[in-house]
Amino acid sequence: MHVCVIGTGYVGLVTGTCLAHIGHHVICVDNNEEKVKLMKSGHSPIFEPGLSELMSSASESGNLEFTSDLAAGVAHGDILFIAVGTPPLPTGESDTRYVEAVARGIGAHLDGDYKVIVNKSTVPIGSGDWVRRIVLDGLAERQKPQSGDEVTGEEVAAKKGVTFDVVSNPEFLREGCAVHDTFNPDRIVLGSNSQRAMDMMLQLYRPIVDRKFAENPSLPAVPVVMTDISSAEMIKYAANAFLATKISFINEVANICDRVGADVSQVARGIGLDSRIGGKFLQAGIGWGGSCFPKDVSALVHTADDYGYEAHLLKAAVEVNQRQRLIAIEKLQQVLKILKGKTVGLLGLTFKPDTDDLRDAPALNLIDSLNRLGAKVKAYDPIVSQTGMRHGLSGVLVETDPERLADGCDALVLVTDWEQFSNLDYEKMAKLMNHAVMIDGRNFLDKKVLEAAGFQYVGIGR
């Protein structure tokens, strides 16, 4: 099938590349010329395991192309994905300016061929009709300079034989596992009132639904959930809000465990074995971050407010998460007492492992708090240290390896549970430190190993 993906962030680039890999002809459109040039040269602008290799092979086969020409992309695609960012506004609602600009641009370039316009961006509930209106406005604006008369989008569409449908197809990709998740989804959600559009989307995803590219091809077909547009949009928000609430719940339990002498890791295992609960997202630590959970929970709270409902549970989940980010500071103060003049090293900066994403990362809150308390802050991150990325970072010295990080530190805080952090030479690192203290902000490290290496180990809720 001919596909156009507009926007090449995490969602757009992974979606376009994976669809090209399974045999579709995909053109990815981005208005950043430098980014397009980089991708044409075979390089990914983001760190995502397995993505660069798929990009190279799909480009070599001719199935994947990159351009900044929106008109060319719209003309090419039978299915047009809108995959631009919807960052949060200060009010908590989503900023939909980029979605609007793309929808208007699509309308300006539609011809007589039937198109399916897919909302892949996380958009406010009820955006399906709004996107349709913006596309029609783009059509009308294209006609107006020619005739000088006021015309509606519906009139132009009828005159030019333009037909299209809007589908909501939310993504559930985890950064660091996005390629794997694309080929091995738990479900595919499609929202539309058009059977024609649904049939085209099912044809598009058939190889994935049939698990032809899955890690385990013998599993049953991927469930396809077909709903109205608003329900599909709500599924995305509800899923992320539930997962965020689940993490905040176990963090609340961890804080109680600290006070009563229980071990949250054992508690989480005990409740996670209950099939009604499940063990995923029951890892206590210093809270959730990134580009999805904070934005989506806030947007759902804002939507509830708009409709006269106060989402008490979701607001509490956010409050617990904000407080949890400072738990590591409390632990440091309990061990070191005064932090002014002390040196603290952070193991990890990104909000989760296997990504270069620093958006709303708990590390940023720790850096700000430690600076305010007069501590010197150092950090080592496998990706940030390697690439020299510094966007959004101030008040921290980024070291090039774990030993340099440990040298002269009064304590270390494990912030991101990168797999390689489980195999560092902690005995050597302990000898380089002023005080061998480890605050394990993810309950990720082996307490016995750390203590044998000479560390005073402090976990969360343990």
C-alpha positions in Angstrom: 0.0 0.0 0.0 1.0 3.6 -0.5 1.5 5.4 2.9 2.5 8.9 3.9 3.6 9.6 7.5 3.7 13.3 8.4 6.1 13.9 11.4 9.2 11.9 12.1 9.4 11.9 15.9 9.4 8.7 17.9 5.9 7.7 16.7 6.1 8.8 13.1 9.6 7.5 12.3 9.1 4.2 13.9 5.7 3.7 12.4 6.9 4.7 8.9 10.0 2.6 9.1 8.2 -0.5 10.3 5.4 -0.2 7.7 8.1 0.0 5.0 9.8 -3.0 6.5 6.7 -5.2 6.1 6.4 -4.2 2.5 4.4 -1.0 2.1 5.8 2.0 0.1 6.2 4.8 2.7 7.1 8.4 2.3 7.9 10.2 5.6 7.4 14.0 5.6 9.0 16.5 7.9 9.3 20.3 7.7 12.8 20.2 9.2 15.1 20.2 6.2 18.2 19.3 8.2 16.4 16.4 9.8 15.2 15.2 6.4 18.8 15.4 5.1 20.0 13.4 8.0 17.4 10.6 7.5 18.1 10.5 3.7 21.8 9.8 4.6 20.6 6.7 6.5 21.0 8.1 10.0 18.2 8.2 12.7 17.7 11.5 14.5 16.7 9.5 17.6 18.2 6.7 19.6 15.9 3.7 19.5 17.2 0.1 19.4 17.0 -1.6 16.0 15.6 1.5 14.3 18.7 2.6 12.3 19.1 -0.9 10.8 15.5 -1.1 9.7 15.7 2.4 8.2 18.8 1.4 6.2 17.3 -1.8 4.8 13.9 -0.2 4.0 15.6 2.7 2.3 17.8 0.4 0.2 14.8 -1.6 -0.9 13.0 1.6 -2.1 10.2 1.2 0.4 11.1 4.1 2.6 11.7 7.7 1.4 12.0 11.0 3.2 11.0 14.5 2.0 9.9 17.9 3.2 7.4 18.2 0.4 4.0 17.7 1.9 2.2 17.9 -1.4 4.3 15.0 -2.7 3.5 13.0 0.4 -0.2 13.6 0.2 -0.3 12.7 -3.5 1.6 9.5 -2.8 -0.4 8.2 0.2 -3.6 6.3 0.1 -3.3 6.4 3.9 -2.0 9.6 5.5 -0.7 9.4 9.1 -0.6 12.6 11.2 2.2 11.9 13.7 3.3 15.3 14.9 3.8 16.3 18.5 1.0 17.4 20.9 3.1 18.9 23.8 1.4 20.0 27.0 0.4 23.6 27.5 0.8 25.2 31.0 -2.9 24.5 31.6 -2.4 20.8 31.1 -4.3 20.6 27.9 -2.6 19.4 24.7 -1.2 21.9 22.2 -2.8 20.8 18.9 -1.3 23.6 16.7 0.9 21.2 14.8 -2.0 18.7 14.2 -4.1 21.6 12.9 -1.3 22.8 10.6 -0.9 19.4 9.1 -4.6 18.8 8.7 -4.9 22.1 6.9 -2.0 21.3 4.7 -3.5 18.0 3.8 -6.7 19.7 2.8 -4.7 22.1 0.6 -3.3 19.3 -1.4 -6.1 16.7 -1.6 -7.2 15.6 -5.1 -10.0 13.4 -6.3 -8.5 10.1 -4.9 -10.0 8.6 -1.8 -7.8 9.1 1.3 -7.8 7.7 4.8 -6.4 10.4 7.2 -5.2 8.7 10.4 -4.7 10.5 13.7 -1.6 8.8 15.2 -0.8 11.8 17.3 -2.3 11.7 20.8 -5.1 14.2 20.4 -7.9 15.4 22.7 -11.0 13.3 22.8 -13.4 14.4 20.0 -10.6 15.5 17.6 -11.8 13.2 14.8 -14.6 15.6 13.8 -12.3 18.6 14.4 -9.6 17.2 12.1 -12.2 16.6 9.4 -13.3 20.2 9.7 -9.8 21.5 9.4 -9.1 19.4 6.3 -12.2 20.8 4.7 -11.1 24.3 5.7 -7.8 23.7 3.9 -9.8 22.6 0.9 -11.9 25.8 1.0 -8.9 28.1 1.4 -7.3 26.6 -1.7 -10.4 27.3 -3.7 -11.0 30.9 -2.4 -8.0 32.6 -4.1 -9.1 31.1 -7.4 -12.7 32.2 -7.3 -12.7 35.1 -4.9 -16.0 33.8 -3.5 -16.7 32.3 -0.1 -17.1 28.6 -0.4 -17.3 25.8 2.1 -15.0 22.8 2.2 -18.0 20.5 1.5 -18.7 22.4 -1.7 -15.2 22.2 -2.9 -15.0 18.5 -2.0 -18.1 17.8 -4.0 -17.0 19.9 -7.0 -13.5 18.2 -7.1 -14.7 14.7 -6.2 -12.6 14.7 -3.0 -13.5 12.0 -0.5 -11.7 11.0 2.7 -12.4 9.6 6.1 -10.7 10.2 9.4 -9.5 7.3 11.6 -8.2 7.3 15.1 -5.3 4.8 15.5 -3.6 5.5 18.8 -0.1 4.2 19.5 1.1 2.3 22.5 4.8 2.3 21.9 7.3 2.2 24.7 10.4 4.3 24.1 13.3 1.9 24.0 11.1 -0.9 22.8 9.2 0.9 20.0 10.3 -1.3 17.1 9.5 -4.5 19.1 6.2 -3.1 20.2 5.2 -2.3 16.6 5.7 -5.9 15.5 4.4 -7.5 18.7 1.5 -5.3 19.8 -0.9 -6.3 22.6 -3.7 -4.9 20.4 -4.4 -2.5 17.5 -7.1 0.1 18.1 -9.0 1.6 15.2 -11.7 4.2 15.6 -13.9 5.2 12.7 -17.5 5.2 11.4 -16.4 4.3 7.9 -16.2 0.6 6.9 -14.2 1.5 3.8 -11.6 3.2 6.0 -11.6 0.3 8.5 -11.1 -2.2 5.7 -8.1 -0.3 4.4 -6.5 -0.1 7.8 -7.0 -3.8 8.3 -5.3 -4.4 5.0 -2.4 -2.1 6.1 -1.9 -4.0 9.4 -2.6 -7.5 8.1 1.0 -8.7 8.2 1.3 -7.5 11.8 -2.1 -8.8 12.9 -1.1 -12.2 11.4 2.2 -12.0 13.3 4.3 -12.5 10.2 7.0 -10.3 11.7 6.4 -11.2 15.4 9.0 -12.5 17.8 6.7 -15.5 18.2 4.7 -16.1 15.0 2.8 -19.0 16.5 0.8 -16.8 18.8 -2.9 -16.1 18.0 -3.6 -13.1 15.8 -3.3 -9.7 17.3 -6.7 -8.5 18.6 -8.0 -5.6 16.6 -10.3 -3.3 18.7 -12.7 -1.4 16.4 -14.6 1.5 17.9 -16.0 4.9 17.2 -13.4 7.7 17.0 -14.0 9.1 20.5 -13.7 5.7 22.2 -10.4 5.0 20.4 -9.1 8.4 21.6 -10.2 7.7 25.1 -8.5 4.2 25.1 -5.1 5.9 24.6 -5.6 8.3 27.5 -7.2 5.7 29.8 -4.3 3.2 29.2 -1.6 5.7 30.0 -3.5 7.1 33.0 -4.0 3.6 34.4 -0.3 2.7 34.1 0.8 6.0 35.6 -1.7 5.5 38.5 -0.4 1.9 39.0 3.2 3.2 39.4 2.1 5.9 41.8 0.2 3.3 43.8 3.2 1.1 44.3 5.3 4.2 45.2 2.8 5.2 47.8 3.0 1.6 49.2 6.8 1.9 49.1 6.7 5.0 51.3 4.5 3.2 53.8 6.9 0.2 53.7 9.8 2.4 54.6 7.9 3.5 57.7 6.7 0.1 58.9 9.8 -2.0 58.0 8.3 -4.0 55.0 10.1 -4.6 51.7 8.1 -3.2 48.8 9.9 -5.5 46.3 8.4 -8.5 48.2 5.0 -6.8 48.5 4.9 -6.1 44.8 5.7 -9.7 43.9 3.1 -10.9 46.3 0.3 -8.8 44.9 1.5 -9.0 41.3 1.0 -12.8 41.2 -2.7 -12.0 41.5 -4.0 -12.4 38.0 -6.4 -9.4 38.6 -3.4 -7.2 39.3 -0.4 -8.4 37.4 3.3 -7.7 38.1 4.0 -5.1 35.4 4.4 -1.5 36.4 4.8 -2.4 40.1 8.4 -1.3 40.3 8.7 1.2 43.1 11.2 4.1 42.6 11.5 7.8 42.0 8.5 8.2 39.7 7.5 8.3 36.1 8.4 10.9 33.5 8.9 11.1 29.7 6.7 12.6 27.0 3.6 10.4 27.4 2.5 9.8 31.0 2.7 13.3 32.3 1.1 14.8 29.2 -1.6 12.3 28.8 -2.7 12.2 32.5 -2.8 16.0 32.6 -4.8 16.2 29.3 -7.3 13.7 30.7 -7.7 15.7 33.9 -8.1 18.8 31.9 -10.8 17.1 29.7 -12.7 16.0 32.8 -12.5 19.6 34.1 -13.9 20.9 30.8 -16.9 18.6 31.3 -17.6 19.4 34.9 -15.9 16.4 36.5 -13.0 16.5 38.9 -10.7 13.5 38.4 -9.6 13.1 42.0 -7.7 9.8 41.5 -5.7 11.0 38.6 -4.8 14.3 40.3 -3.6 12.2 43.3 -1.5 10.0 41.0 0.2 13.2 39.7 0.8 14.6 43.2 2.3 11.3 44.4 4.6 11.2 41.4 5.8 14.8 42.0 6.5 14.0 45.6 8.2 10.7 44.8 10.9 12.5 42.7 12.3 14.0 45.8 12.4 10.8 47.8 16.1 10.4 46.7 16.8 13.8 48.2 15.3 12.7 51.6 17.4 9.5 51.5 20.5 11.5 50.8 19.8 13.8 53.7 19.2 10.9 56.1 22.6 9.5 55.3 24.7 12.5 54.6 22.8 15.0 56.7 23.8 18.4 55.2 24.1 18.3 51.4 25.7 21.7 51.1 29.3 21.2 49.9 28.8 17.5 49.2 29.2 15.9 45.7 26.5 13.7 44.4 26.7 11.5 41.3 23.7 10.5 39.3 23.8 7.2 37.4 21.5 7.8 34.5 19.8 10.9 33.2 17.2 9.8 30.6 13.7 9.2 31.9 14.0 5.4 31.1 16.7 3.1 29.7 17.3 2.5 26.0 16.3 6.0 24.9 17.9 9.5 24.7 14.8 11.2 25.9 15.2 13.7 28.7 11.7 15.1 28.6 10.3 15.5 32.1 13.0 13.1 33.4 13.2 12.8 37.2 16.9 13.5 36.9 16.1 17.1 36.1 14.2 17.6 39.3 17.1 16.0 41.3 19.6 18.2 39.7 17.6 21.3 40.5 17.0 20.3 44.1 20.6 19.3 44.7 21.8 22.6 43.2 19.4 24.5 45.4 20.7 22.7 48.5 24.3 23.6 47.6 25.6 20.2 46.4 27.9 19.7 43.4 26.2 17.4 40.9 27.8 15.0 38.5 26.2 12.5 36.2 26.9 9.6 33.8 24.5 8.3 31.2 25.3 5.7 28.5 23.7 7.8 25.8 24.0 11.4 27.0 27.7 11.0 27.9 28.4 9.3 24.6 26.6 11.8 22.3 27.4 14.9 24.2 23.8 15.9 24.4 23.2 18.9 26.7 19.7 20.1 25.8 17.8 20.9 29.0 20.8 20.3 31.2 22.4 22.8 33.5 23.9 22.6 36.9 25.5 19.2 36.3 28.9 18.0 35.2 28.4 15.1 32.7 31.2 12.6 33.0 32.4 10.2 30.3 32.5 7.0 32.4 31.2 5.5 35.7 34.6 5.6 37.4 35.0 9.4 36.7 31.6 9.8 38.1 32.4 8.0 41.3 35.7 9.8 41.8 35.3 12.2 44.8 31.5 11.6 45.3 29.9 11.5 48.7 27.0 9.4 47.3 25.6 8.0 44.1 22.0 7.9 43.1 20.8 5.3 40.5 18.2 7.3 38.5 17.8 5.3 35.3 17.9 1.5 35.3 20.2 1.0 32.3 21.0 -2.7 32.1 24.8 -2.0 32.0 24.5 -0.5 35.5 24.0 -4.0 36.9 27.5 -5.0 35.9 29.7 -2.0 36.8 32.9 -2.4 38.8 31.3 -1.2 42.0 34.3 -2.3 44.2 36.6 0.0 42.2 34.0 2.8 42.2 33.6 2.6 46.0 37.3 3.1 46.6 37.2 6.3 44.5 34.4 7.9 46.6 34.6 10.0 49.7 31.7 8.0 51.1 30.5 4.9 49.4 26.7 5.5 49.5 24.3 4.2 46.9 20.7 5.4 46.8 19.0 2.9 44.4 16.2 5.0 43.0 14.8 2.1 41.0 15.4 -0.8 43.3 17.4 -2.2 40.4 20.7 -3.2 41.9 21.6 -6.2 44.0 21.9 -5.1 47.6 24.2 -7.9 48.5 26.6 -7.2 45.6 26.7 -3.5 46.5 27.4 -4.1 50.2 30.1 -6.7 49.4 31.7 -4.0 47.2 31.8 -1.6 50.2 28.7 0.4 49.6 26.1 1.5 52.1 23.0 0.5 50.1 19.7 2.4 50.4 16.6 1.4 48.4 13.1 2.7 48.0 10.6 1.1 50.3 13.0 -1.5 51.4 
